[in-house]
Amino acid sequence: MSARMHLSSAQDAHPRPPGDSDAYARAAEVLALLGDRTRLILLKRLAGGEADVSTLTRASGAARPAVSQHLARLRLAGVVSTRKDGRRVVYSLPEGPVRRVVDEALRLTDR
């Protein structure tokens, strides 16, 4: 079987879904972001209220640079919000679907 025939049959097995295919790509990106242990810890902590990087570093047990990188990815994806408090950046997790997904994901393990 040629490579072209192989790719053709693979594409047929996964037809494009109807509607906005960009919505599926965005949803997959958000779910991938949530698939990291440290990010889940950060988001669960932020569900309890605003926090700065120092507080989130203590809560997660991760190194400060790693926490900053995780927060930057979450902020760029629009998952967390920020505000300045003097020189500090304070992070928050808005009410909404991401918070509910984090809670439900963690409930899956409460058996």
Backbone as numpy.savetxt, mean C-alpha at the origin, in Angstrom:
# Nx Ny Nz CAx CAy CAz Cx Cy Cz
5.79 -25.50 -31.45 4.94 -24.33 -31.45 5.84 -23.10 -31.45
5.53 -22.15 -32.28 6.35 -20.93 -32.34 6.04 -20.04 -31.14
6.97 -19.13 -30.86 6.77 -18.19 -29.75 5.54 -17.34 -29.98
5.31 -16.95 -31.22 4.14 -16.12 -31.53 2.84 -16.86 -31.20
2.77 -18.13 -31.56 1.57 -18.92 -31.27 1.40 -19.08 -29.77
2.50 -19.27 -29.04 2.44 -19.44 -27.60 1.91 -18.17 -26.93
2.40 -16.99 -27.33 1.93 -15.74 -26.75 0.47 -15.49 -27.09
0.08 -15.82 -28.28 -1.30 -15.62 -28.70 -2.26 -16.40 -27.80
-1.94 -17.66 -27.54 -2.84 -18.46 -26.71 -2.83 -17.98 -25.27
-1.72 -17.45 -24.80 -1.66 -16.92 -23.43 -2.53 -15.68 -23.32
-2.53 -14.83 -24.34 -3.37 -13.64 -24.31 -4.84 -14.01 -24.34
-5.19 -15.05 -25.08 -6.58 -15.48 -25.14 -7.06 -16.01 -23.79
-6.16 -16.60 -23.02 -6.53 -17.16 -21.73 -6.85 -16.06 -20.72
-6.34 -14.87 -20.93 -6.56 -13.75 -20.01 -7.09 -12.54 -20.78
-8.34 -12.60 -21.19 -8.88 -11.47 -21.94 -8.95 -10.23 -21.06
-8.90 -9.07 -21.71 -9.00 -7.82 -20.96 -10.39 -7.71 -20.35
-10.44 -7.28 -19.09 -11.74 -7.13 -18.45 -12.49 -5.94 -19.04
-13.80 -5.98 -18.98 -14.55 -4.83 -19.48 -14.35 -3.64 -18.55
-14.52 -2.45 -19.07 -14.43 -1.26 -18.23 -13.04 -0.67 -18.23
-12.75 0.05 -17.20 -11.51 0.81 -17.07 -10.36 -0.09 -16.63
-9.53 -0.51 -17.59 -8.42 -1.39 -17.24 -7.37 -0.67 -16.39
-7.32 0.66 -16.46 -6.42 1.41 -15.59 -6.81 1.26 -14.13
-8.09 1.10 -13.85 -8.54 0.90 -12.47 -7.96 -0.40 -11.92
-7.88 -1.43 -12.75 -7.30 -2.70 -12.31 -5.81 -2.54 -12.01
-5.13 -1.78 -12.85 -3.69 -1.55 -12.64 -3.46 -0.78 -11.34
-4.27 0.24 -11.11 -4.13 1.02 -9.87 -4.44 0.17 -8.64
-5.48 -0.65 -8.74 -5.84 -1.52 -7.62 -4.71 -2.51 -7.34
-4.11 -3.05 -8.38 -2.99 -3.99 -8.20 -1.80 -3.30 -7.54
-1.54 -2.05 -7.91 -0.45 -1.30 -7.28 -0.70 -1.10 -5.79
-1.92 -0.72 -5.43 -2.24 -0.50 -4.02 -2.13 -1.81 -3.25
-2.65 -2.89 -3.82 -2.56 -4.18 -3.12 -1.11 -4.62 -2.98
-0.28 -4.35 -3.98 1.15 -4.68 -3.87 1.81 -3.88 -2.75
1.44 -2.60 -2.63 1.97 -1.78 -1.54 1.58 -2.34 -0.19
0.37 -2.85 -0.09 -0.12 -3.38 1.18 0.46 -4.76 1.49
1.12 -5.37 0.54 1.67 -6.70 0.72 3.00 -6.74 1.44
3.41 -5.64 2.03 4.69 -5.58 2.75 4.42 -5.49 4.25
5.09 -6.33 5.03 4.88 -6.39 6.48 5.09 -5.04 7.15
6.19 -4.38 6.84 6.49 -3.09 7.48 5.43 -2.05 7.13
5.02 -2.01 5.88 3.99 -1.04 5.50 2.67 -1.33 6.19
2.33 -2.61 6.37 1.11 -2.94 7.11 1.20 -2.46 8.56
2.35 -2.63 9.18 2.54 -2.15 10.55 2.38 -0.63 10.59
2.99 0.07 9.65 2.89 1.53 9.61 1.44 1.97 9.42
0.74 1.33 8.50 -0.64 1.71 8.24 -1.55 1.40 9.42
-1.32 0.28 10.08 -2.13 -0.05 11.27 -1.88 0.99 12.36
-0.63 1.39 12.54 -0.33 2.43 13.54 -0.99 3.75 13.16
-0.95 4.11 11.89 -1.56 5.35 11.43 -3.09 5.30 11.52
-3.66 4.12 11.47 -5.11 4.00 11.65 -5.52 4.45 13.06
-4.57 4.40 13.99 -4.83 4.85 15.36 -4.61 6.33 15.56
-4.12 7.02 14.56 -3.90 8.46 14.66 -2.62 8.90 13.98
-2.47 10.19 13.86 -1.29 10.77 13.19 -0.01 10.38 13.91
1.09 10.36 13.14 2.40 10.06 13.73 3.49 10.59 12.82
4.64 10.89 13.43 5.81 11.31 12.65 6.73 10.12 12.43
7.80 10.33 11.71 8.70 9.23 11.35 9.31 8.59 12.59
9.68 9.39 13.58 10.28 8.81 14.80 9.31 7.87 15.50
8.07 8.28 15.63 7.06 7.44 16.26 6.83 6.17 15.46
6.76 6.31 14.14 6.53 5.16 13.29 7.73 4.21 13.27
8.93 4.76 13.41 10.13 3.93 13.48 10.08 3.06 14.73
9.71 3.67 15.86 9.59 2.89 17.10 8.50 1.83 16.99
7.38 2.19 16.39 6.24 1.27 16.28 6.57 0.07 15.38
7.34 0.30 14.34 7.61 -0.76 13.38 8.85 -1.58 13.70
9.79 -0.98 14.42 11.05 -1.68 14.69 12.00 -1.68 13.52
11.62 -1.01 12.44 12.47 -0.93 11.25 13.42 0.26 11.37
14.44 0.26 10.55 15.39 1.38 10.54 14.70 2.63 9.99
15.09 3.78 10.51 14.48 5.04 10.12 14.52 5.29 8.60
15.65 5.04 7.93 15.66 5.24 6.47 14.64 4.33 5.76
14.51 3.11 6.23 13.55 2.20 5.62 12.12 2.69 5.83
11.83 3.17 7.04 10.49 3.71 7.34 10.21 4.91 6.44
11.19 5.79 6.29 11.01 6.96 5.43 10.73 6.55 3.99
11.42 5.53 3.50 11.19 5.06 2.13 9.81 4.45 1.97
9.38 3.65 2.96 8.04 3.08 2.90 6.99 4.18 2.90
7.16 5.17 3.76 6.20 6.27 3.83 6.17 7.07 2.54
7.31 7.26 1.93 7.36 7.99 0.66 6.57 7.24 -0.42
6.73 5.93 -0.48 5.97 5.14 -1.47 4.47 5.23 -1.20
4.09 5.15 0.07 2.67 5.23 0.42 2.11 6.62 0.11
2.92 7.64 0.33 2.47 9.01 0.05 2.33 9.23 -1.44
3.31 8.78 -2.22 3.25 8.95 -3.67 2.06 8.20 -4.29
1.67 7.10 -3.67 0.53 6.34 -4.15 -0.79 6.94 -3.67
-0.71 7.94 -2.81 -1.93 8.58 -2.31 -2.60 7.81 -1.19
-1.88 6.88 -0.58 -2.45 6.06 0.48 -2.44 6.81 1.80
-1.36 7.53 2.09 -1.28 8.31 3.33 -1.22 9.80 3.00
-1.61 10.60 3.97 -1.56 12.06 3.84 -0.48 12.61 4.77
0.01 13.80 4.45 1.02 14.43 5.29 0.62 15.87 5.58
1.19 16.38 6.68 1.10 17.79 6.99 2.37 18.17 7.74
2.74 19.42 7.63 3.94 19.90 8.33 3.53 20.41 9.71
4.35 20.08 10.70 4.20 20.60 12.06 5.57 21.12 12.46
5.83 22.39 12.12 7.18 22.92 12.28 8.10 22.25 11.29
9.15 21.62 11.81 10.08 20.92 10.93 9.68 19.46 10.72
8.74 18.98 11.51 8.31 17.58 11.41 7.27 17.40 10.32
7.29 16.23 9.70 6.23 15.83 8.79 5.38 14.79 9.55
4.10 15.06 9.60 3.18 14.18 10.32 2.33 13.43 9.28
2.27 12.13 9.44 1.55 11.26 8.50 0.21 10.85 9.09
-0.76 10.62 8.20 -2.06 10.12 8.64 -2.62 9.18 7.57
-3.52 8.33 8.02 -4.22 7.41 7.12 -5.69 7.84 7.11
-6.13 8.42 6.01 -7.52 8.88 5.96 -8.51 7.72 6.09
-9.70 8.05 6.60 -10.79 7.06 6.62 -11.05 6.65 5.18
-11.39 5.40 4.98 -11.70 4.97 3.63 -11.33 3.53 3.37
-11.30 3.18 2.09 -11.13 1.77 1.72 -9.78 1.19 2.11
-8.71 1.95 2.06 -7.39 1.37 2.40 -7.39 0.97 3.87
-7.93 1.81 4.71 -8.00 1.50 6.14 -8.82 0.21 6.35
-9.92 0.10 5.65 -10.76 -1.10 5.78 -10.04 -2.35 5.27
-9.31 -2.21 4.17 -8.57 -3.36 3.63 -7.49 -3.80 4.61
-6.78 -2.86 5.22 -5.75 -3.21 6.21 -6.39 -3.94 7.38
-7.49 -3.41 7.90 -8.18 -4.05 9.02 -8.63 -5.46 8.65
-9.22 -5.62 7.48 -9.69 -6.94 7.05 -8.54 -7.90 6.83
-7.44 -7.43 6.26 -6.27 -8.30 6.04 -5.74 -8.81 7.38
-5.70 -7.94 8.36 -5.21 -8.36 9.67 -6.21 -9.28 10.39
-7.50 -9.10 10.11 -8.51 -9.98 10.68 -8.40 -11.40 10.12
-7.89 -11.53 8.91 -7.73 -12.86 8.31 -6.85 -13.75 9.17
-5.94 -13.15 9.91 -5.00 -13.93 10.72 -5.45 -14.11 12.15
-6.58 -13.52 12.53 -7.10 -13.63 13.90 -7.97 -14.86 14.07
-7.41 -16.01 13.83 -8.21 -17.25 13.96 -7.74 -18.05 15.12
